[in-house]
Amino acid sequence: MTNSPRFEEQEPLTDEQIEELKTTLLTRRHKIIRAEEDSLEHERETSEDRHPDELDLATAEWDRTVGQRMRGRDTALLKKIDKALALITEGTYGECDSCGNYIGYKRLSARPEATLCIECKEEQERVEKNYQKASRIDNPFPFK
């Protein structure tokens, strides 16, 4: 494999790097779980509130909807974090799910739950972008 100045996926992670990333993953996991617990507690407390007018009721409903959406995102991130922690246990953490190359430390430092190297992630994003463009051309009106 040749060293490309753009990508750093050629080197496996050291044990120290893996431990550092594991600590980061566990910290993020703990923060998400704590935030979900706090959010549910807040929702329980506010669900019993009486709303004197329609505007207050609409605001409360909007807050509940946004909270549920955020919890959904957090749940998805939590699954990715748990997968990364399982990969650490298996000894395959830092390997790209698509091509098998190493995911660089720099990328994993920014996104420790990443499962694709930069090249494969960029390719995935290109495919998604082209698919979205094709979908708009085939169906310019979303409610047809």
N, C-alpha and C positions, 0 to 999 in steps of 0.2 A: 504494500500500500504506500502510495506517495503522500508526502505531507503537502497539503493544500494550505495556502496562507489564509483561506477563508474559513475552513472548517477545522475543528480540533478533535474530531471524533476518533482519531487514530490511536489514542492512548487509553488504556484501561485505568479505572480509578484505583487509587491507593487505599489501603485499609483505613488510613487516617481520614481521607476524603469521604469514604463511605460512612464512617462513624459520625463525622460532622454533618453530613446530609441526613443521616438517620435521626440525629438530634433535632435538626430543623424540621423534619417530617413529623416527629413526635410532638414538637412544640406547636406546630400548625394544627395538628390533629386535636390536641388539647384545647386550643383556642376556639376551634370550630365547635367542638362539643360544648364547651362552656357558653359560647354565644348562643347556641341553640337552646340550651337550658334556660338562659336568661330571657331569651325571646319568648319561649313558651310560658315562662312564669309571668312575664309582662302581659302576654295575651290573655292569660287566665285572669289576671287582675283587672284588665280593662274590659273584658267581655261582660263583666257584671255591671259595668257602668250604664247608667240610663242616659240616653241621648235626647235632650230636650227638643231639638228641632232636626229637620231633614238634613241640613248642612253638616251638623255634628255627626249624624248617622252616616252620611256619605263619606266624610273624612275618616271616620273609624273603619268603615268598610274598605276604603282605599288603603289605609295603613295595614289592615289585615292581609289584603291581597299582596301588597309589596313584601310584607314579612314572609308570607308563604313562598313567594317567588325566590326570595333570598335564601330561605331555608332549603329550597329545592336545589339551588346552585351549590350551597354548602354541602348538601348531601352528596351531590355528584363529585365535588372535590374531595370529600371524605373517602369515597370509594376509590378514587385515584390514589390518595395517600395510603390507604390500606393495601392497595395493590403494590405500590412501591415498597412498602415495608415487607410484604410477603416476598417480593423479588430479592430484597436484601437477605432475608432468611434463606432463600433458595440458592443464593450466590450468583444470580443472574442480573442483579441491579446494574443499570448503566449500559445495557445492551439494547439496541434499537429493535423494536418489535417487528419492523418491516424488513430491514436489510441485514440486521445482525451486527452492524458496526457498533463501535462504542459511542455512547453519547458523551460529549465533552463535559468536563467538570464545570466550565464556565456556564454552560446551558443549565446543568443540573443545579448549580448554585442559585440561578435565577428562578428555576422551575423544577424543584426536586422530584415532582411527581411525573415529569415528562417520560414518555415511553418511546418517543421517536427522536432520531437524530435531526439536526437542523435540515439536512438535505431532504430527508423523507417528509418532515413537517412542511417545508416549503412546497414540495410536490403535492402533498395533500391539500394545502391551501389553494394552489393553482387549479387543481381538479375541482375543488368546491366552488371556486370563483367562476370557472368556465361552466360548471353545471348551473350555477345561479343565472349567469348570462343567458344560457340556452333556455332555461325555464322561462325567463322573461320574454324571450323572442317567441317561443312556442305559445305562451299564454300571457300576453301583455296585461290582461285584465284578471286580477286574482279571483274574481267572483263569477266566473263563467260557468 
